[in-house]
Amino acid sequence: MVSCDISGTEKHVYSVRTTVDNDRLQVQWHQQGDSAGAVISFSGPEGTPDCSIGGQLDWCEAPVAGVYTFTVTLYFDDDRAHYVLGADSWSTPSSCKTLDESFFALDGPGLDGSLPAGSPGDCYRFDGRAGDELKGELTGAGSWLLGTVVNAAGERSCQFSNAVGCTLSGTGPYQFFLYEGYGSATDYHLGLVRVTRPIGCGTLRTADFGDLDATEHATGTLGPNRIACRTFTSTAGQHIVQIENTNSAYWSIRDAANAEVCSKWGSGIWCLLPADGTYTLLVENTESWGEVQFDIAVTSLTGNAGCADRTGTSWAEPATQVKLNSSLALACLPFEATPGERVEAKATPGYGWITDDTGTRICPDYDPDGCVLPGSGPYRLLAWYSAYGDPEIGMEVRSLTTPTGCPTLAPGSFGTAPTGLSTIRCRALTVPAAGSYLVRAVTEDNYERSARIYDPAGARVACDTFCTLAAGQHTLVVDDSSAFAVTFVPASAPGCATATDQGATAAGVAGTFAGAGQVDCYRLPTAAGATVSTLLPTNATAAAYPDVSYVDATGRSACYSGSSACQLTGQAPFRVLVSAREDYPTGAYQLGFQRTDGLTGCAAFPAGQLGSTTGATVSFTADRWATCLAIPAGQHATQELVAFTQTAGSGKARLSVYDNSTGATACYNSLGVTSAYLTCTLTAGHAYSAVVVGGTAPATYRVTRRDATPAGAKCSAAGATTIGSKGATGSITARDDLRCYRITAATTDSYFVGVRSHDESVHFWITDATGKQLDCIGYYMPCRVSGSTGYQVFLAGVGDTLPAAYELDTWKVASAAGLPAECPAVASAAYGFGPLEGVLDSAKPAVCLQIQARSSDTYLVATTNTEGGEDLPQPFLLSGSGTIRNCDLTTGGRQCYVNAPDGKALFIMWGGWELGRYPFRAEATCNNWGGICAGARYTATSFTPASATVGGKTTITVRGTALNAEDVVRLSANGQPAITAKTRSVSADRTTLTAEADLTTAAAGARTVTVTPGAIEADPVTLPSTLTLTLPALKSTKAPSISGTVRVGSKVTANVGSWTPAATSYTYKWMANGTAISGATGSAYPVGAAVAGKKLTVVITAKRSGHPSGTGTSAAVTVAKGTAPKATKAPAITGTAKKNATVKVAAGTWSLKPDSYAYQWRLNGVAIKGATKSSLKVTASMAGKKLTVMVTAKRAGYTDGTATTKAVTVKK
């Protein structure tokens, strides 16, 4: 083996020498560290087959002895990897340990070893025979261990992994090469078991019937994938294998030639041994983990050793009790029977079958009517019990062809309880004449037993309520031996009394059950096709609430009736059979029968109105507990609300409304209650009757009916339709006080309808514009309705406390224009929405939001009472039309589901069905499997800025979709520590995330920007561009300044100020009124005349290698004019100053050369008007006076300089 690093374009070449022709090299390649693609090629003499080594063990053919080379290269020039390469010869392995015969024993300890990374494997040598079957135990923690067996010719005999078998081929000795498939380092355990010619088998004796002794069953504990074996000697024939622990233990039986005779997972398996001889039983733990305990036995089914005494087939004989000491043991009961005889065999508890002397199941198919014995016998019943059952088995065989020992019964009569309770499982029924007979088998508690009846020939008789029996002796059979009696009554038996079918207005019938199995009979005057209902007091229980069935004249069932009506079919006269219920075999009863398509004598039933309790009054006594009320044709609506409530007395009642023409039930309540309301659909032009049934205790009820049609119902207008607005209010005064509110709508409108009351004391239901009642989740849960032009909302009080106050909410939650404007839209519900905070009460019972939703979205809404109370409002998520699903209570809050197509959904936080005040805070979190809702998709696509300066903090703005405040933005570069930015904000629509990165200690250079989702499980997103980090620009800590006198003609100097970091050089730019002065780029500046009066500044650019330059500007200074020119030679008047002469002035010499001069002539110090030129004509008036000239020297950018000539006296 070699271990080496490789990178870039390196090529590693290794040589290996083989010493025999046709060798095969086992080659292992194992790569560690960073993933890099590598190519390992194999080459040798001409004709060497190609052999490219992949990422795990391979074999390379070496056709001739000689030198071969392995070459290792990388796929890409910038890859690097660390690898281990190993190779060994199959023909001449570097080392090979010998395994002796004992190593292959079933209970052998195996051996332990280890393989370093990249090892081509370990070699083990052993002797064996072609056809030997081996099973291996090859285990190592977290590794993929494999083995290859090679025969003496160098051929691969087989390959296997842990617990996989291998059959040797070719000649030995054999070599076993063990290796790790991926070349990883591992410790290992090796065990090899020889299944053929097993070593270390114990012995087992074939079991007889009855209790097992220690030699007749084998027990043991098997480790993972281990095998146990036993040898046993037996004769040819049928055997059965019983084993405990059938799930993980696989067994097989092999003959002396190692041929498998039978095998199975499971117990109770038949195994036919083909010949006398010695066999091997193998038991294997097929699990790769955990031990298995087993207990196994092989029982020969031929012979009678251990069988119980022979028995007969009489029904009166007691069952033979066999108690076994093991669930592996078999019980055997020989019995006397005739070939062709039909018998019934039972083994209770347990499983049994009938066999002859071969042990084969001679009645293999289940037949509830027993088994017709084939062959010639002798016959036996064999049985066992389950490991968890009763070890004592009751075994019996009974004849159905020639039954003996059955108690004999003669026909009885109606109204009389049968006698003859017995545990014998059959009865002999003596039928004096052919006809219909009522036959029932019942226990002493009146439980009806499943029974079968056989005619004199042993054929099964089919029965309805009555059985049609031929004359002669019949046999009734039940399945178990608990005591029972038999009701055996002819259809024509005496004791059938006459009863009326007008039980609502006439007295009913009464009777008493004297014992189990008694059947009372009543004959009705009702014609075929009529409809009849059974009337029972509402307080009837136990025996007073009997089973009732209707039969026709032939004894066939005419219908079954509880309290609802049924139409009689068959042949009149009809009879009613009354029997006690299970567990109540004795007691008195009362009942009546009412023909529902022909009621007579009913009192009037006046119509009332919604909001009023005007109606009829009915009263009941102990013997008159039923009555009826008439609803004439033409005096009712097509839909009415019928209600009743108890006004005096005790007990309960039920009410049914029947169509007098057809007898059909229009409406009814099945249970007895003190009050109820029913919605009844009535056919125009038909008369109806309401049958009211009470209890035997005195009581009075008020019964009302009201028009409930959209056109006729007396309804108030519903309240405001804006979500959260105050609804309609009222108070229910009585249990039959029903209210109605009408909603006018468009078919495109959708409404939220809910009622709030105390303790859910007011319920509601809704009908549409056609009168159809709409489906709602519950009578107090809110409902969403749509598609109709109007609705009627009906209210009823159901609580124990009256009056019951209510508030009805009827809010429009959708229209053709969309969702309601009062519900603000959530910019993104990708991770949830909210929080919502406020107080919900009668003034404002709800708040709402619009969200973008997707089908099957789930949100967890966490709600708290902000004032510390326990009462919370209810969240609802409306998506699509139809009923409203309340958000389910779950850990952490309420779970809300979107059960509609993608689109807008409406979230409503409602005060709930309980009136009250709810201060709350609610926040919804997406609870989808992927953590994201509303069809949103997580993306991060770009960021700004493109660059940032190190040494401080910078803000990074990420753009994408479904961004979250928990997302993590990281900046990374090879060789540099990653920088994690702190998320500061996410936009409401989740398309922008702002994070702050601390670059104080960061190095300059490019950074990869990745965004790791924080709220969902997803891979980090690497953004396509990089962030360039630059060193900070130089910053002025002390501003530049100008030194010197700032005036024309002077020279000023720039002071650079102070900078951080310190600058290494500077550049200068002098500015006048913000405009650069051409050529003024030095640190000093001679102030020129052109900038006089302007604002002078200097801009300093500070420079340092690797840093962006910094700039600083000095404070502005106004440039003053330069110092005025001075006369260095005074000006003088030239010429003779006399009348009519012209004199001139010489300007003199000045310190700065003036650009121009100005003149002012003065006479005796007074300026001569207009005398401003360099010459003057003297006039007569000037004579005798002093003449002077003031010369002004002018230069741009300077103040003016002046000088005056000496005075000259003008001559007269």
Sequence and secondary structure as in RCSB ss.txt:
>XXXX:A:sequence
MVSCDISGTEKHVYSVRTTVDNDRLQVQWHQQGDSAGAVISFSGPEGTPDCSIGGQLDWCEAPVAGVYTFTVTLY
FDDDRAHYVLGADSWSTPSSCKTLDESFFALDGPGLDGSLPAGSPGDCYRFDGRAGDELKGELTGAGSWLLGTVV
NAAGERSCQFSNAVGCTLSGTGPYQFFLYEGYGSATDYHLGLVRVTRPIGCGTLRTADFGDLDATEHATGTLGPN
RIACRTFTSTAGQHIVQIENTNSAYWSIRDAANAEVCSKWGSGIWCLLPADGTYTLLVENTESWGEVQFDIAVTS
LTGNAGCADRTGTSWAEPATQVKLNSSLALACLPFEATPGERVEAKATPGYGWITDDTGTRICPDYDPDGCVLPG
SGPYRLLAWYSAYGDPEIGMEVRSLTTPTGCPTLAPGSFGTAPTGLSTIRCRALTVPAAGSYLVRAVTEDNYERS
ARIYDPAGARVACDTFCTLAAGQHTLVVDDSSAFAVTFVPASAPGCATATDQGATAAGVAGTFAGAGQVDCYRLP
TAAGATVSTLLPTNATAAAYPDVSYVDATGRSACYSGSSACQLTGQAPFRVLVSAREDYPTGAYQLGFQRTDGLT
GCAAFPAGQLGSTTGATVSFTADRWATCLAIPAGQHATQELVAFTQTAGSGKARLSVYDNSTGATACYNSLGVTS
AYLTCTLTAGHAYSAVVVGGTAPATYRVTRRDATPAGAKCSAAGATTIGSKGATGSITARDDLRCYRITAATTDS
YFVGVRSHDESVHFWITDATGKQLDCIGYYMPCRVSGSTGYQVFLAGVGDTLPAAYELDTWKVASAAGLPAECPA
VASAAYGFGPLEGVLDSAKPAVCLQIQARSSDTYLVATTNTEGGEDLPQPFLLSGSGTIRNCDLTTGGRQCYVNA
PDGKALFIMWGGWELGRYPFRAEATCNNWGGICAGARYTATSFTPASATVGGKTTITVRGTALNAEDVVRLSANG
QPAITAKTRSVSADRTTLTAEADLTTAAAGARTVTVTPGAIEADPVTLPSTLTLTLPALKSTKAPSISGTVRVGS
KVTANVGSWTPAATSYTYKWMANGTAISGATGSAYPVGAAVAGKKLTVVITAKRSGHPSGTGTSAAVTVAKGTAP
KATKAPAITGTAKKNATVKVAAGTWSLKPDSYAYQWRLNGVAIKGATKSSLKVTASMAGKKLTVMVTAKRAGYTD
GTATTKAVTVKK
>XXXX:A:secstr
 EEEEEETT  EEEEEEE STTEEEEEEEEEESS   EEEEEE STT    EE SS EEEEE SSEEEEEEEEES
STT EEEEEEEEEESSS S  EE  GGGGSTT   EEEEE TT   EEEEE   TT EEEEEEE TT  EEEEEE
 TTS EEEEE TT EEE  S S EEEEEEETT   EEEEEEEEESSS SS EE   B SSS  GGG EEEEE TT
 EEEEEEEE SEEEEEEEE TTTEEEEEE TT  EEEEEESSSEEEEE SSEEEEEEEEE  SSS EEEEEEEEE
 SS TT    B   TTS  EEEE S TT  EEEEE   TT EEEEEEESSEEEEE TT  BSS S  TT EE  S
S  EEEEEE  TTS SEEEEEEEESSS  S  EE    TT      BSSSEEEEEESSSEEEEEEEE TT  EE 
EEEE TTS B  BSSEEEE SEEEEEEESS S BEEEEEETT S EEE  SBTTTS  EEEEE STT EEEEEE 
  TT EEEEE  TT  GGGS EEEEE TTS EEEE SSSEEE  SSSSEEEEEE  TT  SEEEEEEEEETTS  
S EE   B TT    EEEEE SS  EEEEEE TTSS SEEEEEEEEEEESS BEEEEEETTT  EEEE  S BSE
EEEEEE  TT  EEEEEE  SS EEEEEEEEE STTTS  EE    STT   EEEEE STT  EEEEEE  TT E
EEEEEEESTT EEEEEEETT  B   S SSS EEEESSSEEEEEEEE SSSSSEEEEEEEEEEEBTTBS TTS B
 S  SSEEEEEEEEESSSS EEEEEEEE TT EEEEEEEETTS S   EEEEE SSS   B EEETTEEEEE  S
SSEEEEEEEE  SB S EEEEEEEEE STTS  TT   EEEEEE SEEESSSEEEEEEEEES  TT EEEEEETT
EEEEEEEEEEE TTSSEEEEEEE TT  SEEEEEEEE SSS    EEEEEEEEEE    EEEE  EEES  BTT 
EEEEE  EEES  SEEEEEEEETTEE TT  SSEEE  GGGTTSEEEEEEEEEETTEEEEEEE   EE B B   
 EEE  EEES   TT EEEEE  EESS  SEEEEEEEETTEE TT  SSEEE  GGGTTSEEEEEEEEE TTB  
EEEE   EE   
